[in-house]
Amino acid sequence: MIASKSNSLYIISFACTLHCIAAPFLIIIAPLFGSILENHFIEYSLLIISIIYGSFIIYKGYCEHKKIHLFLLYFTGAFLWILHSFFEHYDIAGAKLSFYIGTLIVLIAYYISHRLCCPATCSHH
């Protein structure tokens, strides 16, 4: 059990190192791939994957702290993301605003869930 835990820590640490090294290069070359990323299939796929993984994060927190209002908060933000895609697709004004507000609401839900899951261990953060 302990060897497995330490191996996973090494893998996570190595993945973090790779991410920190690669991220600046990806940011620099991102404009070159702008036309490739302007694909509706990629955009909607990323949206769906983000909502699914975010739901999993909120659910894992719910299993520990049993606060249903975080589901409502998270899904309000996720709904604003979907609304943003709809607004953007039909060129309706307010697309950016719904995206930013939705992101802020989702981040608040993540933060509250995190604080409720580990109040004693997170007090130093």
N, C-alpha and C positions, 0 to 999 in steps of 0.2 A: 504494500500500500504506500509506504513512504517513498520507495524508489519510483513508483508511478507518478506520485505527486511531484517529485523533484524533476523528473523527466518532462512533465508537462510544463513546469515553470521554465525550464531551459528552452523549450519550443516556443512558448509565449514570449520570452525575453528575446529570442532570436528573431521572431516575427516582428516584434516591436523595433528592433534594430534595423531590420531590412526596410520597414515602413519609413522610419526616420531618415534613412539614407536615400530612399527612392522618391519620397514625396516632393522634395524641391525640384528634382529633375522632371517629374510628372507635371508639376505646375508650370515649369518653363516650356515644355513641349505641348501642353494642352491646347493652345490656340491652333497648332498645326492639325489637330484632330477635330476641330470644331465642326466641320461639315459632316464627319462621320457620326459625331454625337448628336447631330440634329435629326435623329431618326426617331419617329414616333414609337416604334416598337421598343427601342432601347429605353426611351424616356418612360413609357408606361411600365415596362418590366422593372426598371429601377424603383419606380413608385410603389409597385405591388410588393416587391421584395422588401423595401424599407418599411412598409406598413406591416407586413407579416413578421419581420424580425422585431420591430418595435412592439408589436402586440405580445410577442413571446417574452420580451423583457418586462413589460408591465404585468403580464400574467405571473411570471416568476416572482415578482415583488408582491403581487396579490396573495400568492400562496403563503407568504410569510406575514404580511401585515393586515390582510383582509379589508382593505379600503377600496370600495367599489367606485368611489368618486374619481379615482385616478383613471379607471377605464373610460369614464365619461370625458374627462379632461383630455386624455390621449386621443380618443376617437373624434373629439371635436377638432383637434389639430389636424388629424389625418383627413377628416372630411374637408377641411380648408385646403389641404394639399390637392385633393381630388377636384375641388371647386376651382382651384388655380389652373389645373390642367384643362378643365372644361372652359374656363374663361379665356385661356391662352389659345385653345383650339379654335374658338369662335370669335377671336379678336374682340373680346368684351373688356372694357376698362375695369381696372381694379385687380387684375391678375397678380401683379407683384405684391400688392398689399395683402391679399389672402394667403399668399405663400409665406410672407414674413410673419404674419400673425399666427398662422398654423405652425410654423417652425418654433416660434416662441412658446406657444401653448404646449407643444410636444416636449420641448426641453424642460419646461416647468414640471410637467408630469413625470419625466425621467428623474429630475432632481428630487421632487417630493418622494417618489417611490424609493429612491436610493436612501434618502434620509430616514424614511420609516423602516427600512429593512435593517439598518445597522446603526441605531442612534448611539450606542456606546462605543463602537469601534470607529465610527466616522466623526466623532467629536473633534479629532485633531485636524481634520481637513478644512 
